[in-house]
């Protein structure tokens, strides 16, 4: 049975095999004068990297980015670091998975 990447966010028929139909989501109230960084990713990340580890990566890059401007965007740097982190953990398990990550930065200047 092959699963297309377009189904990676869930499939009602295949949910009995672990491909859930409803993704895990969080609701966040956006506050005025705040900046938010959202990470959406496939199980290729979440199966080996927990929320706290993702937070630590985002926080570390955010603080570094403020002091060290590069040609990359902060979103790109976060994605690259999270991919490397996940790949390293998959190699330790001697297996692998597809890793898809989207990082979005939101400024609420109201």
N, C-alpha and C positions, 0 to 999 in steps of 0.2 A: 504494500500500500504506500503510494507516494503522496506527500502532502505539499501542495504548492505554497510558496511563501505568502501568497495573498490570503491564505486561510490561517496564517499564524496567529491572528488575534482571536481565533475561536471558530468552532464548527459544531453545530448542535448534534449532528449525527456521530461525529468522531469524539464527542466529549467523554463517552464511556472508555475511550482509550487514552484519556489525559489531555486532549485538546479542548479546553473549556470554551464554551460559547460566550461567556460573559467575562471580559477582562477585569482585573482588580483595579479599582479606581479610588481616588480620594477627592473630596471636595474641599477647596481652600477658599476662604474669604479673602479677596484681594484688598489690601489696605492702601490708603493714599500714601504717597511719598515713599513707597517701598519698591524693592526690586526682588523678583522671584526667578528662580531657575528651575525648570521642570524637566525631568528625565522620563521619557517613555521608551521602553525597551522590550525586546522579546525575551523569552525564557533562556535564551543563550547567555544573557547577562544575569537575570534574576535567579536562575538555578544555582549559580556559583558565587554571586556577590549579593550580600544582603543590603537592606536600606541604609544601615549605619555606615557600611563601607562606601556606598555611593555618596552619601552625605559628606564623608571625610574627603573623598576625591574632589567633589565639587567645591568644598570649603577651601581646601589646599590650593586648588588652581585659581579660585576666585581671589584669594589673598595674594598669590604670586602674580596674577594678571594685573592687579592694581599697580604693582611696583615694577613689573617687567613687561612693557608693551612689546608684542611680537607682531609678525605679519598675519598670524592666525587669529581667528575670532576666539573668544572664550568658549563658545559653544563647541567649536571644532576641537579645541584642546581638551575639553572635558570628554567628548566622545572618544578621542584617540586614547586617552588614559584609561577610560572604562573598558574599551575593547582590549587593550593590552592586559589589564587586570583580569578580565574574564578568560582570555586566551591562556594566560599563565595558569590559572586554576584548572581549566579544562585539560591542559597538558599534564598536570599532576595526576589527574584522574585517568589519564591515558585514553580519553574519549574526547569528543568535541560536539559542538552544536553551532548552528548559524547564529550570528549575533547581529541584531539590528537595534540601533539606538538613535533616538532623536532628542536633542537638547534644545529647549526654547527658553529664551530670556525675556522676561516681561517687566517693563517699568510702568508703574502706576503714578503718573505725575500730577494727578488731580489734587 
